Amino acid sequence: MKKVVAFKVLLVLALSVATFSCKKSSSSKNSSRATGWQINSREGGFQYNTNFQEQETSPGLVFVEGGTFTKGKVQDDVMHDWNNTPNQQHVQSFYMDETEVTNVMYLEYLDWIKRVYPPSDENFRAIYHGALPDTLVWRNRLGFNEIMTENYLRHPGYAEYPVVGVSWIQAVEYANWRSDRVNEYNLEKAGYIKRDAKTVDVNADATFSTDTYINAPTLTYGGNEEIINGDGRGRGKRSVQTDADGNETNIYATRETGIISPKYRLPTETEWEYAALGLSELRSFNLYRGRKKYPWDGQYTRSGKRKIRGDQMANFKQGKGDYGGIAGWSDDGADITNAVKSYEPNDYGLYDMAGNVAEWVADVYRPIIDDEFNDFNYYRGNVYTKNAINDDGTVKVVTSDDIVYDTLSNGKVVARNLPGEILQVPVDENETYLRTNFDKSNAINFRDGDRRSSRYFEDFNDEEMDEEKADTDTRKMYNSPKHNISRDENGNIIREYDKANNRTSLINDQVRVYKGGSWKDREYWLDPAQRRYFPQDMATDYIGFRCAMSRVGSKSKSKNKKKN
């Protein structure tokens, strides 16, 4: 009996200690170490998500832990062009699409645009047409490819095949759209937005933009409070709090809530190459063993595994006139592109990082990687902008009457901004004055044309050439053709071709890097270090893309163990 009483006493003490510890821990977690004030107090004050664990993996992405690697060609440089010579780079952790963006994924984007900005409306017609992939890329003067021209994008038989005929500009716009749709859904799940508003209530004058919601939430959905406030529906996961006067304190989600994820975007060239190499199994302490030529382990394109020995590891051109192999004994199972996930993934779980289609990356092309100036998250192509501000201090949100359209070099018209987005303007002296890390809005030409490494193609004594223009133009290093697109008084396109014989390069600020071999390329281009370039406003039948997302918070998903 005494033992039972003693046991009960000990149990009560243990529960009391545990409860006290929990309360103390909870109290300390919600207490500011700076001021001692209470965080997330019902009476008001500082509100912050103190229970945040880590970034949630967004749809379609896989985690790639960052690290140090040798970027560039580590195999023989048979071209001897000194393009992307080996240099050591460090990459922060990030996320990347498991597969290339497929036709059905892109069709969802087109369907949304068609519903929100009907092409039957003359004001929006160019928005939809500007997002359409160029299906004519399949045509060949000496080839019969009309079946792909008519069916590849939309037929269910090609649904899980990578989308092609998409320019770099279109790929960037798709990533922006995807960011908004994912964050819109996240906010709906958390109860901050009316349920199903994303499909039922959205229209050209009432759309969701992530940047607008963060900076001016009351201006999203055209200012429709019923949508923005959720109308009391779907608030199960949202902790509704009121201040001392009974007013709700967390009507809108902020970055501090952790609900709004970073944006989808194109990966940088460094990120893409790092992810393609899949270096997770080539580590010996902090060094990499040997040289890696492909996204898979080994020096050959055929599998050495017993069950699939001899099978090709990627979709590429075997030789002249050999895109897939002999019928019945196909080398790679495809003559054009192939469905995603048809081949084994690399060590990061990424599919088709070699073959199938080559892929756009974010970088502006230059032959030389300036690793002496920066070896951390290297990227060329930064153009810094800021939100446009109205006279009353509010942000300027684009309306249906404010859409700006750009005419590309090939004559295609695309929308630069969409209704509901915040108008962006270049940063100015207010942001750049006395800074040492950047000094102007457009940093694409940084370190181009310095006296030690280049010559000018034009004479600076020319009256038409002022010093400011010489500092910003890529002509200091590259003398590419300059075609001109204009319109007459009736709106008809006038195409003027640059037929000068003194042009020495195709490189300018509008050409972007694309990586990886495609179904149309020979084995040489499967090496992740290989790099080529193409105009950002043009498309082909062998270039697709996949999206990436930056990692916020810790470098690793699991806590690092102690190292001896």
N, C-alpha and C positions, 0 to 999 in steps of 0.2 A: 504494500500500500504506500509506504514511504517512498519507494522507488518511483511509483506512478506519479505521486505529488511532485517529487523533485523533477521528474521529466517534464511535467506540465509547466512548472515554474521556469525551467530552462527554455522551453519552447516559446513561452510568452516573452521572455527576455530577448531571445533571438529575433522574434518577429518585431519587437519594439526597436531593437538596434537597426534591423534592416529597413524598417519604415523611416526611422530618423535619418539613416544614411541616404535613402532615396530622396527624402525631402531636402536634405542638405545639399545633395548633389544637384537636384533640380533647381534649387534656389540659387546655387552658385553659378549654374549654367545660364540662368536668366538674370544674373546680376553683372553689371558692367565692371570690368577690371580697371576702367579708366576713372569712373566717377563713383562707383558703388550704387548707382541708381538702378532701379528695376527695369529690365528690358521686357517688352511685350506686356506692359502693365495695362490692366483694363481701364485705368484712369487716364491713359494716354502716354505720351512720351515716345521714345525710340522703339520702333517696331522692326524686328529682324528675325529671319528663320534660323533659330539656334539649333534646330534639330536636323539641319541639312547634312546628309551623309556624303554623297558624291554625285557628279553629273550622270543623269540617266541617259543611256544609249538611245539615240533617236532612231526612228524607223529606217531600216535598210542599211545601217552602219555597223561596222565592227571596230573594236578598239585596237589602235596601233601604239604600243609604248615607244616613246621617243628614245633617242640615244645618239651616239657618235658613229659615223660610218665614212667610208671613202666614196665620195661622189665622183662620177666620171668613169672613163674607160680604164678598166684594170686588165683587159685583154689586149691583144695586138691591135694597133690602130692601122688597119690596112689602107684606109683612105688618106692617112697622113695629113689631115686637115686641121689638127690642133684644136678640135672642137670638143669642149668639155674634157679637158685634161684632168687627171686625178687630183682631187683636193679633199681635205678632211672637213666635214661639216657636222654640226650638231642640230638635231631636229627635236622640237618639243612634241610631247605626246599629242595624238590627234585621232580622229575617227575618219574612216573612209568607207564608201559604199562597197558592200560585199560583191556586187556585180556592176557591170556597166549599166547605165540607164537604158531600159528596154523600150520597145515600141509602145507597149501598153502603159508604161509609166508616163511616157511623153504624151500619149493620147489623153490621159487623165488631165494633164495640163491644158491641152487644146480644148477639151470639153468644158473646162472651167472658164476659159477665156470666152468661148463661144456663148456660154450662158450669161456671163456677166457683162460682156461687151459684144452684143450681137453684131455679126458682120453685115446683117441686113440694114443696120443703122449706118449711114454714111459717115457719121462722126467717129465710129469705132472700127470701120472696115479694115483700116491699115493695121490695127492692133493684132487682129486674128491672122491676117495674111503675113504679117511680119514674123509671127511665131511659127508658121508652117515650115516643116523641113522641105528642102529642095529634093523632090523625088526624081528630078531629071538627072541627078548625078549618076544614075545607073546607065544612062545612055552611052553608047559607044558607036563611033562612025562605022566600024567594021565588026559589030557584034549585035546579036539579037538578045536584048535584055528587057524588053517591054514588060515581061511578066513581073519583074521586080519594080519597075517604074509604077505600075498600076496597083500592085498588091503588097509590097514589102512593108509599108508603114501601117496599113490598116487591117490586113487579113489576119484572122486568129491564128493561122498557121505560122505566122512570124511574130506573134505577140511577145514571146520571151526572147526574141533576138535583139541585139543592141541597136538602138536608133542610130541612123546615119543621115547625112544630108543636113546636119545641124552645124551652123557656124559657131565660132567661139562666142560671139555676142549673144546668140540664142541660148547657148548653154549657160551663160551667166544669168540671163533672165529667168531661165527655168529654175536655177538654184535659188534666186531671190523669191520666186513664187513659192517654191517648196518650203522655204523658211517660214513664210507667213502662214501657210496652211497648217504646218505642224504646230506652230505656236498658238494659232487660233484654236486648234483642237485641244492642246494642253490647257488653255484657259477655260475652255468649255467644260472639260473634265473636272477641273478644280472649282467650277461653279462661278467663275467671274464673268462669263458670257452666257447669254441665253442659249439654252439647248437647241441644237439644230438650226441656229441662225445662219450658220455657214452655208447652208443649202437653201433654206426657206426664205430668208429675208435679204440675202445679199443681192446687190445690183450695182450698176456703174457708179451710182452716187452714194452707195453705202457698202464699203468694203473694209477689210481689215488689213492693216499694215503694222508689223511689229514695231518699227521705229516710231510710228505715230502713236501707238498705244503706250509706249514707254514715255514719250515726251508730252503728249497731249491726249490722254485716254478719252476725254469727252468728245474728241473730234473724230474718233473711229466710227465706222458705220454711219457716216454722215451726221453724227451727233445724236443718233437714236438711243435715248436713255433706256428704253425697254430692253434693247439688245445688250448694251454695255453693262447694265446693272444686273443682268441675269433674270430679272423679273421674279426673283424668289425661287427659281427652279434650279435643280441640280446643284444645290449648295452643300451636299453631304460632306464633301472633303474640304470645304472652305470654312475656316474658323471665323464666324461672324462675331466681332467685338464692338462694344460701344464705349464711348467715353463717359465722363461723369455727367454730361448733359443728355445722355441717351442717343448721341449721334454715332452712326456707324463709322469706324475708323479705318477699315481696310476694304473700301469699295473697289479699288483697282489694284491689280497685281503690279508689283515693281520688280526690279532686278533683285532686290533683297529677299524676295520670296523664294528664289531659286526655281520658279516654275518656267520662266522664259528661257529657252535654250539659246545658245549661240547660233549663228546663221549657217545654213548650208552655203557652200561655195565651191569653186573649182580648187583642187589641190595645187600647191606650188610644185614646181618641177622637182625640188629637193625632196618634198614629202612623197611625191609619186615614186621617185626612184628608190627612196628608202623603203617604202611599203612593198614595192615590186620585188626587191631583193629578198625579202623575208629572211632576215639574218638571225632569227631566233635560235637556230640550231648550229650556228657557226661560231659560237662564243667559246673562248678559252680564257676564263677570268675576264679581264677587260679588253681583250684583243680578239680580232677576227682571224680565223684560221683559213688561209688560202684565198683564192680568188673565185668569186662567184659570177657565173656567166648568165644564168637564167633565173627566173623566179623559183624554180624547183632546184633540188639538190642534184649535183652531177654536172658533167660536161657535155651531155648529149640530149637530143630532143626526144628520144624514145625512152619509154619507161623500162626500168630494170627489175620491177617488182614481178614476182613469179606469176601471179594471176593475170596480169596485163602486160607481160613482157613484150616489148617490141611496139606497143601502141604509142602513137604520137602524143606528146604532152600539151600540144597547143595546135591552133588552127592557123596555118601559114602556107605559103606557096612552096611546094617541094622543088620545083624546077620549071623550066620553060614548058608551058602547056600542061602543067601538073598542079592543079589546085586542090585535089582531094585524093588522088590515087586511083588505082584500077577498081572498077565496079566489082563489088563483092569482097574486095580486099582493100577497102579504103584506108588510106594512111591516117587521116585525121577526122574522117566522118563528115566533112563539109566541103563544098566547093566555093560558096560565098561565105557569109558569116554563119555562125552556128548559135544555137540557143545557149544562153548563159548557163553556167554550172555543168556544161558538157565535159569539162576537163577538171582534173584535180586542182584544188586550191593550193596556194602557197602556205607557208608556216603561219602567216597571220590570218588565214582563212579567207583570203581574197582570190576571186576567180578571174581568169583571163587577163592577168597582168602582162602576158605576152600572147600575141596572136589575137584572133577574132577581129577586133578593130583597134586601131591606134586611138589614143585619147588626148583630148585637149587638156592642157594644164594652164595655170593662171599667168605664167611669165611671158613678158615681152622677150623676143629672141635677141640674143647677142652671142657671137661665137665664143667669147671669153667669159668665164665666171670669175668675178672680181672677189676671190676668196681672201685676198690680202686685206681688204677693207672690212669684210664681214664674213664670219664663219658660223653664225647662229641664225637659224631660220631664214636662210638666204632666199631672196626674192627680188626680181626686178619687175617693176610695173606699178609702184605705188603712186596713186593720185589722191591726195588728201582733200576731203570736202567737209563742209559743216552744214548745219540746218539753216535755211533761209529764215529770217526773222521779219515779221510785219512791224509796222510803225508802232503798234501798241505793245510790242514785246512778245507776242505769241508766235509760234512757229507757223510758217506758210505751208498749208496743205494743198496739194494739187487738186483741182476740180476738173470736171469734164471739159471745161472751157480752156483749161491751162495745159493740156497735153502738148508736149513738144515732140515732133517727129523728125528723125534724122534720115537723110537720103544717103545710103551707103555708096561705096565706090562702084558697086555693080548695079546701082540703080534701085535696089530694094529699099523700101521705106519701113522703118521700125520706130516704135514708140520709145522715147528716152525715159519717160516717166508715166505712171498710171494714176488715175484718180484715187485719192486716199493716202498717197505717199507724201512724205515731207520733201519739199523742193530742196535740192542740194546745190550749194555754191562753193567755189574754191575757197580754201582757207586764205587769209590775208595776213597783213603785218601784225594784226592783233594776236595771232597764234605763232608767228615765226620770228618776231623781233628778239634778237639776242639769243636765240636758241642755237645750240651746237649740234643737235641731232638731225634737224631738217630746217631748210630755209625757204622753201617755196612749195606750192601746192603740187605741182607735177614733178615727180622725182624719177621719171622714166629714164631721162638722159643723164642721170648722175654719173660723173666721172667719164662721160663720153666726150671725146674731142679735146682732152687736155693736151697741152703742147708736147708733152713727152711721148705720147703714144699715137698721134694722128696728124694728118695734114688736112687742110681745108680744100674743098673742091672748088670754092668760089672765092673771088677776090674781095677782100674786105674794103677795098677802095671804091667798090661799086656803090653808087649813090643809093641804090634801092636796098642795099643790105645794111641794116643798122646793127649795132653790137648786141642789142637785146635779142634780136631775132636770131643772130648767129649763136647765141648761148643756148637757145632752146631747141633749135632745129637739129634733127639727126643728120643733116647734110654734112656736119662737121666730120663725120666718119663714113657715112654711107650715101651713095649717090643713086637712089632708087628712082624708078619711073614715077612721074607725078601726073596721073590721069585726072581728068576733071569732069565732074557731073554737075550739070546745072539744068534749070527749067526755063522754058520760054513763058511768054505772058499767058499762054493757054494751059500751062501746067505740064506740057510735054517734056520728057527728059531729053536733054542734049548731052550726048556722050563725046567727050574730046579725048583722044588717045595721045599719050606722050610718045612720039615717034623719034625722039632724039637719039643719036647714035653714040653719045658720050656717056650713057648710063653705065655704071660699073657694078651695081648691086641690086638685089631685090629686097634688101633689109631696110625696114623703116620702123616707125613706132607703132604701126598697125599690123605687125606680123607676130604671131604667138607660137610658142613651142608646143609641139605634140610629141608624145612619147609612146614607145612600145610598137612592136610589129603588128601587122594586120593580116587578114586573109589574103591580101594582095601582095604581101612582102615576102622576100626570101629570108632564110634563117638569120642572116647577118643582123637584121633589125630587131630580133627578139631580145637582144641584150638590153636590160633596163637602162644602161648608160647611154645608149644611142639617143640622139635628139635631132629633130628636124623642125622646120617652121612652115607656116602657111598663113595667108592673110586672114585676119580675124573676122572679116565679114563674108567669107566665102566658105563653101562646104564641099565635101567629097563623099564618095561611097565607101570609104575605108577609115574615116575618122569619127569616133563617137566620143563619149565622155562619161565620167562618174563624178559624184560629189564628195566633198570632204567637210569636216567640221572640227573646229579647234577644241581642244580639251581644256577645261578650266579646273583649277585645283591641283590635286596631287599628280605627280608624274606617272605613278603606277596605280593600278586598281587594287592591288593587295599590298598590305604593309610590308615594307622591306625587313627581312630578317637581318640579324646582326652578322656582320662579315668578319672573319678572322683576319 
